Amino acid sequence: MAFLRVVEVLPPRFPMSGSGRDRLDLKGEVERFVAEVRMVGRFADVVLVANMKNPHLLKMDTVQAALVAQHRTGVEAAPVLVVRDQVRAQFLSSLVAAFSSGLRSVMIAWGDDFPASGRGTGPGGFTDLAEAIREASVLRARSRSGVRLLAPVDLRRLGAGGGSAMAAGRLKAGADLFLAQPPTTDPHTTFDRHSSAIRRAGLEGKVLPGVFPFKDAADLALYEKMFGWKLSEELHAAASGGGEALFALTRAVVERVSRGGFPGVYVSTRGVPSMAERLLT
């Protein structure tokens, strides 16, 4: 299997609040999105349309956004379907839309918690992610679809009790590949720890390590607080050299992943499409 480059982009989005006089530039935002996908698609095999959880923004449905992206650019686009936000019938309807319209990949995720200022939108209807993946796999078989099912894997839990069993359960349910969380942030300490966890779990050919370009020391502190990530001393030391030093570490991670026997890499551009070119060429 060829090395798979999965690059995350954000869907068309608009401010939630406003009066009837506040015009939503629907066409302009969609055109901006298409241009971004076209740029990223020069360096990606799959563009992953993220499902945003910001309660202050309206966003285009990810299946619709992926269809627009793939139709307009020819780049393979995969929507992220968040199980937490949908009742069962809605989730399955989204899958039918994706399977029947030419999309070749779909990511199924449970979803992060909303910020304290926001609320989730629905009861979900599934007890865990494996159950949702299992229903998606059954629907895929019934529809004679060859869609690739992507799912997340938490590398912090692989080495802990239950983490490997959870990943195995998602594979058994029908997941084809995992996109890793949290990101692999440096090419030595964190890369070695993540690689070891993946090997011990027997997932060498199933996990795409993630990379995430940080901006500065304040950015590191923000994400450690927001997501509970414990970032390495190597990364914190590089932050003293500014954004370019941090970027060099991220680029080095991509190079190690590409040589490390993994099936691919999962890249966040953080809304800056030019990052794809800088990281993947």
C-alpha positions in Angstrom: 0.0 0.0 0.0 1.3 3.4 -0.9 2.1 5.9 1.8 -1.1 7.8 2.5 -1.0 11.5 3.2 -4.2 12.6 5.0 -4.4 16.4 5.5 -7.1 18.0 7.7 -9.0 21.1 6.5 -11.9 23.1 8.1 -15.3 23.1 6.4 -17.0 26.4 5.2 -18.0 28.2 8.3 -20.0 31.3 9.3 -20.7 33.4 12.5 -23.6 31.9 14.5 -25.1 35.3 15.6 -26.3 38.2 13.5 -29.4 40.1 12.4 -31.3 39.8 9.2 -29.2 42.6 7.8 -25.9 40.7 8.4 -25.3 38.9 5.1 -23.7 35.5 5.0 -21.3 35.3 2.1 -22.2 31.7 1.3 -20.7 31.6 -2.2 -17.6 33.4 -1.1 -16.9 31.1 1.8 -17.4 28.0 -0.3 -15.1 29.4 -3.0 -12.4 30.0 -0.3 -12.8 26.4 0.9 -12.5 25.0 -2.6 -9.4 27.0 -3.2 -7.9 25.7 0.0 -8.7 22.1 -0.8 -7.2 22.6 -4.3 -4.0 23.9 -2.8 -3.7 21.2 -0.1 -4.7 18.5 -2.6 -1.4 19.1 -4.5 0.4 17.4 -1.6 -2.3 15.2 0.0 -3.9 11.9 -1.0 -7.0 12.5 1.2 -8.3 15.8 2.5 -10.1 15.2 5.8 -13.0 17.7 6.3 -13.0 18.2 10.1 -16.1 18.5 12.2 -15.8 21.6 14.3 -17.2 21.9 17.8 -17.2 25.7 18.1 -20.7 26.7 19.4 -20.3 30.2 18.0 -19.9 29.1 14.4 -22.3 27.7 11.8 -20.6 25.1 9.5 -21.5 23.3 6.3 -22.3 19.7 6.9 -19.1 17.7 6.5 -20.5 15.2 4.0 -21.8 18.0 1.8 -18.5 19.9 2.2 -16.5 16.8 1.2 -18.8 16.3 -1.8 -18.3 19.9 -2.9 -14.5 19.6 -2.4 -14.2 16.3 -4.3 -16.5 17.3 -7.2 -14.9 20.7 -7.7 -11.2 19.7 -7.3 -10.9 16.0 -8.0 -9.1 15.6 -4.7 -10.4 12.6 -2.6 -12.2 14.1 0.4 -13.3 12.4 3.6 -15.9 13.8 6.0 -15.6 13.4 9.7 -18.9 12.1 11.2 -19.1 12.8 15.0 -21.2 10.1 16.7 -21.7 12.2 19.8 -23.6 14.9 17.9 -26.1 12.6 16.1 -29.0 10.2 16.9 -28.6 6.8 15.3 -30.9 7.5 12.4 -29.2 10.7 11.5 -25.8 9.1 11.7 -26.9 6.2 9.4 -28.5 8.7 7.0 -25.2 10.6 6.8 -23.4 7.4 6.0 -25.9 6.6 3.2 -25.3 10.0 1.8 -21.5 9.4 1.8 -21.7 5.9 0.5 -24.1 6.7 -2.4 -22.4 9.8 -3.7 -18.9 8.8 -4.6 -16.9 9.5 -1.5 -14.2 6.9 -0.9 -13.3 7.5 2.7 -15.2 8.5 5.9 -13.9 9.1 9.4 -16.1 8.1 12.3 -15.2 9.8 15.6 -16.8 10.1 19.0 -16.0 13.8 19.3 -14.3 16.1 21.8 -16.2 17.6 24.7 -17.7 21.0 24.0 -16.2 24.1 25.8 -17.8 25.0 29.0 -19.7 27.8 27.2 -21.3 25.4 24.7 -23.5 22.3 24.7 -23.6 19.1 22.7 -26.5 18.9 20.2 -27.9 15.4 20.7 -28.0 12.2 22.7 -26.0 10.2 20.3 -27.7 6.8 20.6 -24.5 4.7 20.7 -22.8 3.2 23.8 -19.3 3.5 22.3 -17.5 4.2 19.1 -17.0 0.5 18.1 -20.8 0.1 18.0 -21.1 3.0 15.6 -18.2 1.6 13.4 -19.9 -1.8 13.4 -23.2 -0.4 12.1 -21.3 1.6 9.5 -19.5 -1.6 8.4 -22.7 -3.5 8.1 -24.2 -0.6 6.0 -21.1 -0.6 3.9 -21.5 -4.3 3.2 -25.2 -4.0 2.4 -24.5 -1.1 0.0 -21.7 -3.0 -1.7 -19.5 0.0 -1.0 -15.7 0.0 -0.9 -15.5 3.1 1.3 -12.5 3.2 3.6 -13.5 3.6 7.3 -11.2 5.7 9.4 -11.3 6.0 13.2 -9.2 7.7 15.9 -6.8 5.9 18.3 -5.5 7.5 21.5 -1.8 6.7 21.7 -1.7 7.6 25.4 -4.1 4.7 26.1 -2.4 2.1 24.0 0.2 1.5 26.7 -2.4 1.6 29.5 -5.0 -0.9 30.6 -7.8 -1.3 28.0 -6.3 0.9 25.3 -5.1 -1.9 23.1 -8.4 -3.8 23.6 -10.3 -0.7 22.6 -8.3 -0.4 19.4 -8.7 -4.1 18.6 -12.5 -3.7 19.1 -12.7 -0.9 16.6 -10.7 -2.9 14.0 -12.9 -5.9 14.6 -16.0 -3.7 14.2 -14.7 -2.7 10.7 -12.3 0.2 10.9 -9.6 0.1 8.2 -7.1 2.6 9.5 -6.5 4.7 12.6 -5.6 8.4 12.7 -3.5 8.9 15.8 -4.1 11.3 18.7 -2.4 13.1 20.3 0.1 14.3 17.7 3.6 13.1 17.5 5.4 16.4 18.3 9.1 15.6 18.2 11.2 13.2 16.3 13.0 11.6 19.3 11.3 11.2 22.7 7.7 11.3 21.6 8.2 9.5 18.3 10.0 6.7 20.0 7.3 6.4 22.7 4.4 6.5 20.2 6.2 4.0 17.9 6.8 1.6 20.8 3.1 1.8 21.9 1.9 1.1 18.3 4.3 -1.9 17.9 3.3 -3.4 21.3 -0.3 -3.2 20.3 0.4 -4.9 17.0 -0.9 -1.9 15.0 2.1 -1.1 12.8 0.2 -1.3 9.5 -2.9 0.4 10.8 -1.9 3.7 12.4 -1.2 7.0 10.8 0.8 9.1 13.3 -0.4 12.7 13.5 1.6 15.9 13.2 0.6 19.4 14.5 2.7 22.5 13.8 2.9 24.7 16.9 3.5 28.4 16.7 5.3 29.4 19.9 5.6 28.7 23.6 2.2 30.2 24.4 0.7 27.9 21.8 2.2 24.9 23.6 0.8 26.0 26.9 -2.6 26.6 25.4 -2.9 23.1 24.0 -1.5 21.4 27.0 -4.2 23.1 29.1 -7.0 22.6 26.5 -6.5 18.9 25.8 -4.3 17.7 28.6 -1.4 16.9 26.3 1.9 16.4 28.0 4.4 17.8 25.5 8.0 16.9 25.6 11.0 18.8 27.0 12.5 18.7 23.5 9.5 20.6 22.1 9.5 23.2 24.9 13.2 23.7 24.4 12.6 24.3 20.7 10.0 26.9 21.4 12.7 29.2 22.7 13.8 29.4 19.1 10.4 30.5 17.8 8.0 29.2 15.2 10.7 28.1 12.7 12.4 26.0 15.2 9.1 24.3 16.2 8.3 23.8 12.5 11.6 22.2 11.9 10.8 19.6 14.6 7.4 18.9 13.0 9.0 18.5 9.6 11.5 16.0 11.1 8.6 14.0 12.6 7.1 13.7 9.1 10.4 12.4 7.7 10.7 9.8 10.5 7.1 8.7 10.0 7.7 8.3 6.2 10.7 6.1 6.9 9.3 4.2 9.8 7.1 1.6 8.1 3.8 3.4 8.9 1.0 3.3 6.3 0.9 7.1 6.2 0.8 10.4 8.1 -2.1 12.6 9.4 -1.4 16.3 9.1 -3.2 19.2 10.7 -2.6 22.5 8.8 -4.4 24.5 11.5 -6.3 26.4 8.8 -3.1 27.4 7.0 -3.1 25.4 3.7 0.5 26.4 2.8 1.6 24.2 5.8 0.8 21.1 3.7 3.4 22.1 1.1 6.0 23.0 3.7 5.5 19.7 5.6 5.0 17.2 2.8 7.5 18.3 0.1 
